[in-house]
């Protein structure tokens, strides 16, 4: 199933733990459909999540229900 990820660009765990570039490379190697969107934000708070939740709900509905 395709994967959609929105990640804030200043998350304190970005480089040391989350490593989205590594995930993207593995997905590419495995031909896994990944959409990784690095968002320019100052926080990954509830506001950040609320900003993109509709995109994610639509994405999942499209892939689950056609």
PDBQT receptor file of N, H, CA, C and O in Angstrom, charges set to zero:
ATOM      1  N   UNK A   1       0.847  -1.176   0.000  1.00  0.00    +0.000 N 
ATOM      2  CA  UNK A   1       0.000   0.000   0.000  1.00  0.00    +0.000 C 
ATOM      3  C   UNK A   1       0.890   1.236   0.000  1.00  0.00    +0.000 C 
ATOM      4  O   UNK A   1       1.872   1.284   0.740  1.00  0.00    +0.000 OA
ATOM      5  N   UNK A   2       0.566   2.225  -0.808  1.00  0.00    +0.000 N 
ATOM      6  H   UNK A   2      -0.232   2.185  -1.409  1.00  0.00    +0.000 HD
ATOM      7  CA  UNK A   2       1.326   3.467  -0.828  1.00  0.00    +0.000 C 
ATOM      8  C   UNK A   2       1.322   4.139   0.539  1.00  0.00    +0.000 C 
ATOM      9  O   UNK A   2       0.385   3.988   1.323  1.00  0.00    +0.000 OA
ATOM     10  N   UNK A   3       2.381   4.875   0.802  1.00  0.00    +0.000 N 
ATOM     11  H   UNK A   3       3.142   4.997   0.165  1.00  0.00    +0.000 HD
ATOM     12  CA  UNK A   3       2.556   5.525   2.093  1.00  0.00    +0.000 C 
ATOM     13  C   UNK A   3       2.718   7.024   1.893  1.00  0.00    +0.000 C 
ATOM     14  O   UNK A   3       3.430   7.464   0.990  1.00  0.00    +0.000 OA
ATOM     15  N   UNK A   4       2.055   7.808   2.740  1.00  0.00    +0.000 N 
ATOM     16  H   UNK A   4       1.476   7.451   3.473  1.00  0.00    +0.000 HD
ATOM     17  CA  UNK A   4       2.160   9.267   2.730  1.00  0.00    +0.000 C 
ATOM     18  C   UNK A   4       2.683   9.717   4.083  1.00  0.00    +0.000 C 
ATOM     19  O   UNK A   4       2.126   9.360   5.121  1.00  0.00    +0.000 OA
ATOM     20  N   UNK A   5       3.750  10.499   4.070  1.00  0.00    +0.000 N 
ATOM     21  H   UNK A   5       4.203  10.789   3.227  1.00  0.00    +0.000 HD
ATOM     22  CA  UNK A   5       4.333  11.021   5.304  1.00  0.00    +0.000 C 
ATOM     23  C   UNK A   5       4.533  12.520   5.151  1.00  0.00    +0.000 C 
ATOM     24  O   UNK A   5       5.115  12.976   4.167  1.00  0.00    +0.000 OA
ATOM     25  N   UNK A   6       4.055  13.284   6.120  1.00  0.00    +0.000 N 
ATOM     26  H   UNK A   6       3.582  12.913   6.920  1.00  0.00    +0.000 HD
ATOM     27  CA  UNK A   6       4.380  14.700   6.243  1.00  0.00    +0.000 C 
ATOM     28  C   UNK A   6       5.270  14.838   7.466  1.00  0.00    +0.000 C 
ATOM     29  O   UNK A   6       4.930  14.362   8.549  1.00  0.00    +0.000 OA
ATOM     30  N   UNK A   7       6.400  15.487   7.289  1.00  0.00    +0.000 N 
ATOM     31  H   UNK A   7       6.676  15.874   6.409  1.00  0.00    +0.000 HD
ATOM     32  CA  UNK A   7       7.375  15.634   8.364  1.00  0.00    +0.000 C 
ATOM     33  C   UNK A   7       7.801  17.088   8.440  1.00  0.00    +0.000 C 
ATOM     34  O   UNK A   7       8.101  17.708   7.420  1.00  0.00    +0.000 OA
ATOM     35  N   UNK A   8       7.828  17.629   9.643  1.00  0.00    +0.000 N 
ATOM     36  H   UNK A   8       7.585  17.126  10.472  1.00  0.00    +0.000 HD
ATOM     37  CA  UNK A   8       8.313  18.990   9.837  1.00  0.00    +0.000 C 
ATOM     38  C   UNK A   8       9.820  19.058   9.663  1.00  0.00    +0.000 C 
ATOM     39  O   UNK A   8      10.541  18.141  10.057  1.00  0.00    +0.000 OA
ATOM     40  N   UNK A   9      10.291  20.145   9.074  1.00  0.00    +0.000 N 
ATOM     41  H   UNK A   9       9.705  20.890   8.755  1.00  0.00    +0.000 HD
ATOM     42  CA  UNK A   9      11.715  20.248   8.763  1.00  0.00    +0.000 C 
ATOM     43  C   UNK A   9      12.600  20.615   9.949  1.00  0.00    +0.000 C 
ATOM     44  O   UNK A   9      13.825  20.596   9.827  1.00  0.00    +0.000 OA
ATOM     45  N   UNK A  10      12.016  20.944  11.077  1.00  0.00    +0.000 N 
ATOM     46  H   UNK A  10      11.022  20.960  11.176  1.00  0.00    +0.000 HD
ATOM     47  CA  UNK A  10      12.847  21.294  12.231  1.00  0.00    +0.000 C 
ATOM     48  C   UNK A  10      12.590  20.399  13.441  1.00  0.00    +0.000 C 
ATOM     49  O   UNK A  10      12.886  20.791  14.570  1.00  0.00    +0.000 OA
ATOM     50  N   UNK A  11      12.054  19.230  13.227  1.00  0.00    +0.000 N 
ATOM     51  H   UNK A  11      11.813  18.912  12.310  1.00  0.00    +0.000 HD
ATOM     52  CA  UNK A  11      11.823  18.272  14.309  1.00  0.00    +0.000 C 
ATOM     53  C   UNK A  11      13.168  17.934  14.947  1.00  0.00    +0.000 C 
ATOM     54  O   UNK A  11      14.110  17.590  14.233  1.00  0.00    +0.000 OA
ATOM     55  N   UNK A  12      13.282  18.023  16.268  1.00  0.00    +0.000 N 
ATOM     56  H   UNK A  12      12.517  18.303  16.848  1.00  0.00    +0.000 HD
ATOM     57  CA  UNK A  12      14.572  17.749  16.911  1.00  0.00    +0.000 C 
ATOM     58  C   UNK A  12      15.046  16.306  16.736  1.00  0.00    +0.000 C 
ATOM     59  O   UNK A  12      16.223  16.016  16.951  1.00  0.00    +0.000 OA
ATOM     60  N   UNK A  13      14.163  15.413  16.356  1.00  0.00    +0.000 N 
ATOM     61  H   UNK A  13      13.207  15.648  16.181  1.00  0.00    +0.000 HD
ATOM     62  CA  UNK A  13      14.532  14.009  16.154  1.00  0.00    +0.000 C 
ATOM     63  C   UNK A  13      14.789  13.682  14.681  1.00  0.00    +0.000 C 
ATOM     64  O   UNK A  13      15.072  12.534  14.339  1.00  0.00    +0.000 OA
ATOM     65  N   UNK A  14      14.692  14.676  13.823  1.00  0.00    +0.000 N 
ATOM     66  H   UNK A  14      14.463  15.609  14.101  1.00  0.00    +0.000 HD
ATOM     67  CA  UNK A  14      14.747  14.453  12.379  1.00  0.00    +0.000 C 
ATOM     68  C   UNK A  14      16.017  13.736  11.934  1.00  0.00    +0.000 C 
ATOM     69  O   UNK A  14      15.939  12.667  11.329  1.00  0.00    +0.000 OA
ATOM     70  N   UNK A  15      17.159  14.293  12.218  1.00  0.00    +0.000 N 
ATOM     71  H   UNK A  15      17.222  15.161  12.710  1.00  0.00    +0.000 HD
ATOM     72  CA  UNK A  15      18.420  13.720  11.722  1.00  0.00    +0.000 C 
ATOM     73  C   UNK A  15      18.864  12.501  12.525  1.00  0.00    +0.000 C 
ATOM     74  O   UNK A  15      19.311  11.507  11.953  1.00  0.00    +0.000 OA
ATOM     75  N   UNK A  16      18.743  12.574  13.837  1.00  0.00    +0.000 N 
ATOM     76  H   UNK A  16      18.380  13.382  14.303  1.00  0.00    +0.000 HD
ATOM     77  CA  UNK A  16      19.285  11.514  14.681  1.00  0.00    +0.000 C 
ATOM     78  C   UNK A  16      18.448  10.258  14.772  1.00  0.00    +0.000 C 
ATOM     79  O   UNK A  16      18.990   9.159  14.885  1.00  0.00    +0.000 OA
ATOM     80  N   UNK A  17      17.123  10.403  14.724  1.00  0.00    +0.000 N 
ATOM     81  H   UNK A  17      16.682  11.296  14.632  1.00  0.00    +0.000 HD
ATOM     82  CA  UNK A  17      16.266   9.242  14.937  1.00  0.00    +0.000 C 
ATOM     83  C   UNK A  17      15.308   8.962  13.780  1.00  0.00    +0.000 C 
ATOM     84  O   UNK A  17      15.169   7.811  13.366  1.00  0.00    +0.000 OA
ATOM     85  N   UNK A  18      14.659   9.970  13.262  1.00  0.00    +0.000 N 
ATOM     86  H   UNK A  18      14.772  10.905  13.598  1.00  0.00    +0.000 HD
ATOM     87  CA  UNK A  18      13.644   9.734  12.229  1.00  0.00    +0.000 C 
ATOM     88  C   UNK A  18      14.259   9.417  10.867  1.00  0.00    +0.000 C 
ATOM     89  O   UNK A  18      13.803   8.502  10.180  1.00  0.00    +0.000 OA
ATOM     90  N   UNK A  19      15.261  10.145  10.483  1.00  0.00    +0.000 N 
ATOM     91  H   UNK A  19      15.631  10.888  11.041  1.00  0.00    +0.000 HD
ATOM     92  CA  UNK A  19      16.031   9.909   9.259  1.00  0.00    +0.000 C 
ATOM     93  C   UNK A  19      15.150   9.648   8.027  1.00  0.00    +0.000 C 
ATOM     94  O   UNK A  19      15.222   8.569   7.440  1.00  0.00    +0.000 OA
ATOM     95  N   UNK A  20      14.333  10.613   7.637  1.00  0.00    +0.000 N 
ATOM     96  H   UNK A  20      14.274  11.489   8.114  1.00  0.00    +0.000 HD
ATOM     97  CA  UNK A  20      13.442  10.388   6.501  1.00  0.00    +0.000 C 
ATOM     98  C   UNK A  20      14.178  10.109   5.191  1.00  0.00    +0.000 C 
ATOM     99  O   UNK A  20      13.639   9.419   4.325  1.00  0.00    +0.000 OA
ATOM    100  N   UNK A  21      15.379  10.622   5.028  1.00  0.00    +0.000 N 
ATOM    101  H   UNK A  21      15.817  11.183   5.732  1.00  0.00    +0.000 HD
ATOM    102  CA  UNK A  21      16.137  10.345   3.798  1.00  0.00    +0.000 C 
ATOM    103  C   UNK A  21      16.480   8.861   3.693  1.00  0.00    +0.000 C 
ATOM    104  O   UNK A  21      16.474   8.292   2.602  1.00  0.00    +0.000 OA
ATOM    105  N   UNK A  22      16.776   8.243   4.825  1.00  0.00    +0.000 N 
ATOM    106  H   UNK A  22      16.780   8.705   5.712  1.00  0.00    +0.000 HD
ATOM    107  CA  UNK A  22      17.067   6.804   4.830  1.00  0.00    +0.000 C 
ATOM    108  C   UNK A  22      15.806   6.025   4.459  1.00  0.00    +0.000 C 
ATOM    109  O   UNK A  22      15.858   5.096   3.652  1.00  0.00    +0.000 OA
ATOM    110  N   UNK A  23      14.688   6.403   5.043  1.00  0.00    +0.000 N 
ATOM    111  H   UNK A  23      14.645   7.157   5.698  1.00  0.00    +0.000 HD
ATOM    112  CA  UNK A  23      13.413   5.755   4.710  1.00  0.00    +0.000 C 
ATOM    113  C   UNK A  23      13.107   5.899   3.221  1.00  0.00    +0.000 C 
ATOM    114  O   UNK A  23      12.713   4.932   2.570  1.00  0.00    +0.000 OA
ATOM    115  N   UNK A  24      13.284   7.092   2.689  1.00  0.00    +0.000 N 
ATOM    116  H   UNK A  24      13.604   7.878   3.218  1.00  0.00    +0.000 HD
ATOM    117  CA  UNK A  24      13.012   7.329   1.271  1.00  0.00    +0.000 C 
ATOM    118  C   UNK A  24      13.910   6.468   0.388  1.00  0.00    +0.000 C 
ATOM    119  O   UNK A  24      13.458   5.940  -0.628  1.00  0.00    +0.000 OA
ATOM    120  N   UNK A  25      15.162   6.325   0.763  1.00  0.00    +0.000 N 
ATOM    121  H   UNK A  25      15.530   6.753   1.588  1.00  0.00    +0.000 HD
ATOM    122  CA  UNK A  25      16.087   5.508  -0.028  1.00  0.00    +0.000 C 
ATOM    123  C   UNK A  25      15.701   4.032   0.012  1.00  0.00    +0.000 C 
ATOM    124  O   UNK A  25      15.725   3.358  -1.018  1.00  0.00    +0.000 OA
ATOM    125  N   UNK A  26      15.351   3.533   1.172  1.00  0.00    +0.000 N 
ATOM    126  H   UNK A  26      15.332   4.080   2.009  1.00  0.00    +0.000 HD
ATOM    127  CA  UNK A  26      14.929   2.129   1.279  1.00  0.00    +0.000 C 
ATOM    128  C   UNK A  26      13.645   1.909   0.476  1.00  0.00    +0.000 C 
ATOM    129  O   UNK A  26      13.512   0.902  -0.220  1.00  0.00    +0.000 OA
ATOM    130  N   UNK A  27      12.709   2.842   0.571  1.00  0.00    +0.000 N 
ATOM    131  H   UNK A  27      12.818   3.660   1.137  1.00  0.00    +0.000 HD
ATOM    132  CA  UNK A  27      11.472   2.725  -0.210  1.00  0.00    +0.000 C 
ATOM    133  C   UNK A  27      11.789   2.697  -1.704  1.00  0.00    +0.000 C 
ATOM    134  O   UNK A  27      11.193   1.922  -2.452  1.00  0.00    +0.000 OA
ATOM    135  N   UNK A  28      12.719   3.534  -2.136  1.00  0.00    +0.000 N 
ATOM    136  H   UNK A  28      13.203   4.163  -1.529  1.00  0.00    +0.000 HD
ATOM    137  CA  UNK A  28      13.104   3.553  -3.545  1.00  0.00    +0.000 C 
ATOM    138  C   UNK A  28      13.711   2.216  -3.959  1.00  0.00    +0.000 C 
ATOM    139  O   UNK A  28      13.370   1.672  -5.009  1.00  0.00    +0.000 OA
ATOM    140  N   UNK A  29      14.608   1.692  -3.132  1.00  0.00    +0.000 N 
ATOM    141  H   UNK A  29      14.885   2.134  -2.279  1.00  0.00    +0.000 HD
ATOM    142  CA  UNK A  29      15.264   0.416  -3.437  1.00  0.00    +0.000 C 
ATOM    143  C   UNK A  29      14.265  -0.734  -3.528  1.00  0.00    +0.000 C 
ATOM    144  O   UNK A  29      14.428  -1.647  -4.337  1.00  0.00    +0.000 OA
ATOM    145  N   UNK A  30      13.246  -0.682  -2.703  1.00  0.00    +0.000 N 
ATOM    146  H   UNK A  30      13.113   0.060  -2.045  1.00  0.00    +0.000 HD
ATOM    147  CA  UNK A  30      12.241  -1.751  -2.661  1.00  0.00    +0.000 C 
ATOM    148  C   UNK A  30      11.053  -1.481  -3.584  1.00  0.00    +0.000 C 
ATOM    149  O   UNK A  30      10.100  -2.258  -3.625  1.00  0.00    +0.000 OA
ATOM    150  N   UNK A  31      11.118  -0.383  -4.317  1.00  0.00    +0.000 N 
ATOM    151  H   UNK A  31      11.892   0.249  -4.283  1.00  0.00    +0.000 HD
ATOM    152  CA  UNK A  31      10.014   0.034  -5.193  1.00  0.00    +0.000 C 
ATOM    153  C   UNK A  31       8.706   0.196  -4.417  1.00  0.00    +0.000 C 
ATOM    154  O   UNK A  31       7.626  -0.132  -4.908  1.00  0.00    +0.000 OA
ATOM    155  N   UNK A  32       8.834   0.706  -3.199  1.00  0.00    +0.000 N 
ATOM    156  H   UNK A  32       9.712   0.972  -2.800  1.00  0.00    +0.000 HD
ATOM    157  CA  UNK A  32       7.671   0.953  -2.345  1.00  0.00    +0.000 C 
ATOM    158  C   UNK A  32       7.164   2.365  -2.632  1.00  0.00    +0.000 C 
ATOM    159  O   UNK A  32       7.945   3.314  -2.557  1.00  0.00    +0.000 OA
ATOM    160  N   UNK A  33       5.890   2.532  -2.954  1.00  0.00    +0.000 N 
ATOM    161  H   UNK A  33       5.256   1.761  -3.015  1.00  0.00    +0.000 HD
ATOM    162  CA  UNK A  33       5.375   3.862  -3.276  1.00  0.00    +0.000 C 
ATOM    163  C   UNK A  33       5.283   4.746  -2.027  1.00  0.00    +0.000 C 
ATOM    164  O   UNK A  33       4.407   4.559  -1.183  1.00  0.00    +0.000 OA
ATOM    165  N   UNK A  34       6.181   5.688  -1.930  1.00  0.00    +0.000 N 
ATOM    166  H   UNK A  34       6.892   5.841  -2.616  1.00  0.00    +0.000 HD
ATOM    167  CA  UNK A  34       6.265   6.582  -0.773  1.00  0.00    +0.000 C 
ATOM    168  C   UNK A  34       6.184   8.021  -1.241  1.00  0.00    +0.000 C 
ATOM    169  O   UNK A  34       6.902   8.436  -2.150  1.00  0.00    +0.000 OA
ATOM    170  N   UNK A  35       5.300   8.776  -0.608  1.00  0.00    +0.000 N 
ATOM    171  H   UNK A  35       4.716   8.439   0.131  1.00  0.00    +0.000 HD
ATOM    172  CA  UNK A  35       5.264  10.222  -0.781  1.00  0.00    +0.000 C 
ATOM    173  C   UNK A  35       5.721  10.814   0.540  1.00  0.00    +0.000 C 
ATOM    174  O   UNK A  35       5.023  10.717   1.550  1.00  0.00    +0.000 OA
ATOM    175  N   UNK A  36       6.884  11.422   0.528  1.00  0.00    +0.000 N 
ATOM    176  H   UNK A  36       7.451  11.501  -0.292  1.00  0.00    +0.000 HD
ATOM    177  CA  UNK A  36       7.471  12.026   1.728  1.00  0.00    +0.000 C 
ATOM    178  C   UNK A  36       7.511  13.525   1.512  1.00  0.00    +0.000 C 
ATOM    179  O   UNK A  36       8.216  14.018   0.631  1.00  0.00    +0.000 OA
ATOM    180  N   UNK A  37       6.748  14.252   2.324  1.00  0.00    +0.000 N 
ATOM    181  H   UNK A  37       6.175  13.852   3.040  1.00  0.00    +0.000 HD
ATOM    182  CA  UNK A  37       6.670  15.706   2.188  1.00  0.00    +0.000 C 
ATOM    183  C   UNK A  37       7.290  16.343   3.429  1.00  0.00    +0.000 C 
ATOM    184  O   UNK A  37       6.751  16.248   4.531  1.00  0.00    +0.000 OA
ATOM    185  N   UNK A  38       8.421  16.985   3.228  1.00  0.00    +0.000 N 
ATOM    186  H   UNK A  38       8.859  17.062   2.332  1.00  0.00    +0.000 HD
ATOM    187  CA  UNK A  38       9.078  17.704   4.319  1.00  0.00    +0.000 C 
ATOM    188  C   UNK A  38       8.499  19.113   4.325  1.00  0.00    +0.000 C 
ATOM    189  O   UNK A  38       8.638  19.865   3.360  1.00  0.00    +0.000 OA
ATOM    190  N   UNK A  39       7.847  19.450   5.433  1.00  0.00    +0.000 N 
ATOM    191  H   UNK A  39       7.734  18.839   6.217  1.00  0.00    +0.000 HD
ATOM    192  CA  UNK A  39       7.125  20.717   5.526  1.00  0.00    +0.000 C 
ATOM    193  C   UNK A  39       7.929  21.758   6.307  1.00  0.00    +0.000 C 
ATOM    194  O   UNK A  39       8.494  21.448   7.357  1.00  0.00    +0.000 OA
ATOM    195  N   UNK A  40       7.981  22.995   5.795  1.00  0.00    +0.000 N 
ATOM    196  H   UNK A  40       7.523  23.246   4.943  1.00  0.00    +0.000 HD
ATOM    197  CA  UNK A  40       8.670  24.066   6.515  1.00  0.00    +0.000 C 
ATOM    198  C   UNK A  40       7.797  24.578   7.663  1.00  0.00    +0.000 C 
ATOM    199  O   UNK A  40       6.899  25.394   7.456  1.00  0.00    +0.000 OA
ATOM    200  N   UNK A  41       8.068  24.095   8.858  1.00  0.00    +0.000 N 
ATOM    201  H   UNK A  41       8.798  23.432   9.026  1.00  0.00    +0.000 HD
ATOM    202  CA  UNK A  41       7.275  24.492  10.027  1.00  0.00    +0.000 C 
ATOM    203  C   UNK A  41       8.195  24.748  11.209  1.00  0.00    +0.000 C 
ATOM    204  O   UNK A  41       9.355  24.336  11.219  1.00  0.00    +0.000 OA
ATOM    205  N   UNK A  42       7.653  25.434  12.202  1.00  0.00    +0.000 N 
ATOM    206  H   UNK A  42       6.711  25.768  12.194  1.00  0.00    +0.000 HD
ATOM    207  CA  UNK A  42       8.426  25.697  13.406  1.00  0.00    +0.000 C 
ATOM    208  C   UNK A  42       8.127  24.702  14.513  1.00  0.00    +0.000 C 
ATOM    209  O   UNK A  42       8.850  24.635  15.507  1.00  0.00    +0.000 OA
ATOM    210  N   UNK A  43       7.062  23.931  14.341  1.00  0.00    +0.000 N 
ATOM    211  H   UNK A  43       6.475  23.985  13.533  1.00  0.00    +0.000 HD
ATOM    212  CA  UNK A  43       6.692  22.956  15.362  1.00  0.00    +0.000 C 
ATOM    213  C   UNK A  43       5.937  21.794  14.718  1.00  0.00    +0.000 C 
ATOM    214  O   UNK A  43       5.335  21.948  13.656  1.00  0.00    +0.000 OA
ATOM    215  N   UNK A  44       5.973  20.657  15.355  1.00  0.00    +0.000 N 
ATOM    216  H   UNK A  44       6.462  20.531  16.219  1.00  0.00    +0.000 HD
ATOM    217  CA  UNK A  44       5.159  19.527  14.902  1.00  0.00    +0.000 C 
ATOM    218  C   UNK A  44       4.046  19.277  15.921  1.00  0.00    +0.000 C 
ATOM    219  O   UNK A  44       3.822  18.153  16.368  1.00  0.00    +0.000 OA
ATOM    220  N   UNK A  45       3.369  20.350  16.264  1.00  0.00    +0.000 N 
ATOM    221  H   UNK A  45       3.551  21.263  15.901  1.00  0.00    +0.000 HD
ATOM    222  CA  UNK A  45       2.306  20.317  17.261  1.00  0.00    +0.000 C 
ATOM    223  C   UNK A  45       1.005  19.798  16.652  1.00  0.00    +0.000 C 
ATOM    224  O   UNK A  45       0.974  19.330  15.514  1.00  0.00    +0.000 OA
ATOM    225  N   UNK A  46      -0.051  19.892  17.428  1.00  0.00    +0.000 N 
ATOM    226  H   UNK A  46      -0.026  20.272  18.352  1.00  0.00    +0.000 HD
ATOM    227  CA  UNK A  46      -1.370  19.504  16.942  1.00  0.00    +0.000 C 
ATOM    228  C   UNK A  46      -1.777  20.351  15.743  1.00  0.00    +0.000 C 
ATOM    229  O   UNK A  46      -2.479  19.866  14.855  1.00  0.00    +0.000 OA
ATOM    230  N   UNK A  47      -1.344  21.617  15.704  1.00  0.00    +0.000 N 
ATOM    231  H   UNK A  47      -0.774  22.011  16.424  1.00  0.00    +0.000 HD
ATOM    232  CA  UNK A  47      -1.652  22.472  14.559  1.00  0.00    +0.000 C 
ATOM    233  C   UNK A  47      -1.035  21.899  13.288  1.00  0.00    +0.000 C 
ATOM    234  O   UNK A  47      -1.667  21.889  12.232  1.00  0.00    +0.000 OA
ATOM    235  N   UNK A  48       0.192  21.427  13.397  1.00  0.00    +0.000 N 
ATOM    236  H   UNK A  48       0.706  21.435  14.255  1.00  0.00    +0.000 HD
ATOM    237  CA  UNK A  48       0.865  20.811  12.250  1.00  0.00    +0.000 C 
ATOM    238  C   UNK A  48       0.051  19.616  11.759  1.00  0.00    +0.000 C 
ATOM    239  O   UNK A  48      -0.201  19.480  10.562  1.00  0.00    +0.000 OA
ATOM    240  N   UNK A  49      -0.350  18.769  12.671  1.00  0.00    +0.000 N 
ATOM    241  H   UNK A  49      -0.145  18.880  13.644  1.00  0.00    +0.000 HD
ATOM    242  CA  UNK A  49      -1.136  17.582  12.313  1.00  0.00    +0.000 C 
ATOM    243  C   UNK A  49      -2.465  17.996  11.688  1.00  0.00    +0.000 C 
ATOM    244  O   UNK A  49      -2.880  17.437  10.672  1.00  0.00    +0.000 OA
ATOM    245  N   UNK A  50      -3.126  18.970  12.294  1.00  0.00    +0.000 N 
ATOM    246  H   UNK A  50      -2.788  19.424  13.119  1.00  0.00    +0.000 HD
ATOM    247  CA  UNK A  50      -4.410  19.434  11.771  1.00  0.00    +0.000 C 
ATOM    248  C   UNK A  50      -4.272  20.024  10.373  1.00  0.00    +0.000 C 
ATOM    249  O   UNK A  50      -5.213  19.974   9.580  1.00  0.00    +0.000 OA
ATOM    250  N   UNK A  51      -3.111  20.579  10.072  1.00  0.00    +0.000 N 
ATOM    251  H   UNK A  51      -2.347  20.619  10.716  1.00  0.00    +0.000 HD
ATOM    252  CA  UNK A  51      -2.886  21.189   8.760  1.00  0.00    +0.000 C 
ATOM    253  C   UNK A  51      -2.899  20.173   7.630  1.00  0.00    +0.000 C 
ATOM    254  O   UNK A  51      -3.220  20.518   6.493  1.00  0.00    +0.000 OA
ATOM    255  N   UNK A  52      -2.555  18.922   7.926  1.00  0.00    +0.000 N 
ATOM    256  H   UNK A  52      -2.294  18.641   8.850  1.00  0.00    +0.000 HD
ATOM    257  CA  UNK A  52      -2.398  17.922   6.878  1.00  0.00    +0.000 C 
ATOM    258  C   UNK A  52      -3.325  16.716   7.027  1.00  0.00    +0.000 C 
ATOM    259  O   UNK A  52      -3.296  15.818   6.185  1.00  0.00    +0.000 OA
ATOM    260  N   UNK A  53      -4.136  16.676   8.067  1.00  0.00    +0.000 N 
ATOM    261  H   UNK A  53      -4.159  17.405   8.751  1.00  0.00    +0.000 HD
ATOM    262  CA  UNK A  53      -4.941  15.490   8.331  1.00  0.00    +0.000 C 
ATOM    263  C   UNK A  53      -5.933  15.199   7.200  1.00  0.00    +0.000 C 
ATOM    264  O   UNK A  53      -6.172  14.037   6.870  1.00  0.00    +0.000 OA
ATOM    265  N   UNK A  54      -6.507  16.245   6.608  1.00  0.00    +0.000 N 
ATOM    266  H   UNK A  54      -6.313  17.189   6.876  1.00  0.00    +0.000 HD
ATOM    267  CA  UNK A  54      -7.467  16.003   5.529  1.00  0.00    +0.000 C 
ATOM    268  C   UNK A  54      -6.788  15.323   4.340  1.00  0.00    +0.000 C 
ATOM    269  O   UNK A  54      -7.355  14.410   3.739  1.00  0.00    +0.000 OA
ATOM    270  N   UNK A  55      -5.577  15.764   4.000  1.00  0.00    +0.000 N 
ATOM    271  H   UNK A  55      -5.117  16.505   4.487  1.00  0.00    +0.000 HD
ATOM    272  CA  UNK A  55      -4.821  15.105   2.925  1.00  0.00    +0.000 C 
ATOM    273  C   UNK A  55      -4.631  13.626   3.223  1.00  0.00    +0.000 C 
ATOM    274  O   UNK A  55      -4.775  12.782   2.338  1.00  0.00    +0.000 OA
ATOM    275  N   UNK A  56      -4.310  13.319   4.465  1.00  0.00    +0.000 N 
ATOM    276  H   UNK A  56      -4.193  14.005   5.184  1.00  0.00    +0.000 HD
ATOM    277  CA  UNK A  56      -4.039  11.929   4.844  1.00  0.00    +0.000 C 
ATOM    278  C   UNK A  56      -5.314  11.089   4.825  1.00  0.00    +0.000 C 
ATOM    279  O   UNK A  56      -5.298   9.940   4.383  1.00  0.00    +0.000 OA
ATOM    280  N   UNK A  57      -6.402  11.653   5.298  1.00  0.00    +0.000 N 
ATOM    281  H   UNK A  57      -6.416  12.587   5.657  1.00  0.00    +0.000 HD
ATOM    282  CA  UNK A  57      -7.667  10.916   5.271  1.00  0.00    +0.000 C 
ATOM    283  C   UNK A  57      -8.097  10.624   3.835  1.00  0.00    +0.000 C 
ATOM    284  O   UNK A  57      -8.551   9.521   3.529  1.00  0.00    +0.000 OA
ATOM    285  N   UNK A  58      -7.952  11.607   2.963  1.00  0.00    +0.000 N 
ATOM    286  H   UNK A  58      -7.583  12.503   3.211  1.00  0.00    +0.000 HD
ATOM    287  CA  UNK A  58      -8.295  11.400   1.546  1.00  0.00    +0.000 C 
ATOM    288  C   UNK A  58      -7.364  10.372   0.903  1.00  0.00    +0.000 C 
ATOM    289  O   UNK A  58      -7.809   9.520   0.134  1.00  0.00    +0.000 OA
ATOM    290  N   UNK A  59      -6.085  10.456   1.217  1.00  0.00    +0.000 N 
ATOM    291  H   UNK A  59      -5.723  11.148   1.841  1.00  0.00    +0.000 HD
ATOM    292  CA  UNK A  59      -5.097   9.521   0.677  1.00  0.00    +0.000 C 
ATOM    293  C   UNK A  59      -5.448   8.089   1.074  1.00  0.00    +0.000 C 
ATOM    294  O   UNK A  59      -5.470   7.191   0.232  1.00  0.00    +0.000 OA
ATOM    295  N   UNK A  60      -5.720   7.885   2.356  1.00  0.00    +0.000 N 
ATOM    296  H   UNK A  60      -5.702   8.615   3.040  1.00  0.00    +0.000 HD
ATOM    297  CA  UNK A  60      -6.039   6.539   2.833  1.00  0.00    +0.000 C 
ATOM    298  C   UNK A  60      -7.359   6.041   2.252  1.00  0.00    +0.000 C 
ATOM    299  O   UNK A  60      -7.465   4.877   1.864  1.00  0.00    +0.000 OA
ATOM    300  N   UNK A  61      -8.353   6.901   2.191  1.00  0.00    +0.000 N 
ATOM    301  H   UNK A  61      -8.267   7.846   2.506  1.00  0.00    +0.000 HD
ATOM    302  CA  UNK A  61      -9.639   6.498   1.615  1.00  0.00    +0.000 C 
ATOM    303  C   UNK A  61      -9.472   6.089   0.155  1.00  0.00    +0.000 C 
ATOM    304  O   UNK A  61     -10.049   5.097  -0.290  1.00  0.00    +0.000 OA
ATOM    305  N   UNK A  62      -8.683   6.855  -0.583  1.00  0.00    +0.000 N 
ATOM    306  H   UNK A  62      -8.214   7.661  -0.222  1.00  0.00    +0.000 HD
ATOM    307  CA  UNK A  62      -8.454   6.536  -1.995  1.00  0.00    +0.000 C 
ATOM    308  C   UNK A  62      -7.827   5.154  -2.149  1.00  0.00    +0.000 C 
ATOM    309  O   UNK A  62      -8.218   4.389  -3.030  1.00  0.00    +0.000 OA
ATOM    310  N   UNK A  63      -6.864   4.835  -1.302  1.00  0.00    +0.000 N 
ATOM    311  H   UNK A  63      -6.546   5.457  -0.586  1.00  0.00    +0.000 HD
ATOM    312  CA  UNK A  63      -6.149   3.571  -1.451  1.00  0.00    +0.000 C 
ATOM    313  C   UNK A  63      -6.870   2.390  -0.790  1.00  0.00    +0.000 C 
ATOM    314  O   UNK A  63      -6.643   1.238  -1.159  1.00  0.00    +0.000 OA
ATOM    315  N   UNK A  64      -7.722   2.672   0.166  1.00  0.00    +0.000 N 
ATOM    316  H   UNK A  64      -7.907   3.608   0.465  1.00  0.00    +0.000 HD
ATOM    317  CA  UNK A  64      -8.475   1.591   0.797  1.00  0.00    +0.000 C 
ATOM    318  C   UNK A  64      -9.750   1.249   0.034  1.00  0.00    +0.000 C 
ATOM    319  O   UNK A  64     -10.127   0.083  -0.079  1.00  0.00    +0.000 OA
ATOM    320  N   UNK A  65     -10.402   2.275  -0.484  1.00  0.00    +0.000 N 
ATOM    321  H   UNK A  65     -10.096   3.223  -0.392  1.00  0.00    +0.000 HD
ATOM    322  CA  UNK A  65     -11.716   2.071  -1.088  1.00  0.00    +0.000 C 
ATOM    323  C   UNK A  65     -11.742   2.293  -2.598  1.00  0.00    +0.000 C 
ATOM    324  O   UNK A  65     -12.777   2.108  -3.238  1.00  0.00    +0.000 OA
ATOM    325  N   UNK A  66     -10.603   2.690  -3.165  1.00  0.00    +0.000 N 
ATOM    326  H   UNK A  66      -9.762   2.841  -2.644  1.00  0.00    +0.000 HD
ATOM    327  CA  UNK A  66     -10.534   2.881  -4.617  1.00  0.00    +0.000 C 
ATOM    328  C   UNK A  66     -11.066   4.183  -5.008  1.00  0.00    +0.000 C 
ATOM    329  O   UNK A  66     -11.085   4.510  -6.195  1.00  0.00    +0.000 OA
TER     330      UNK A  66
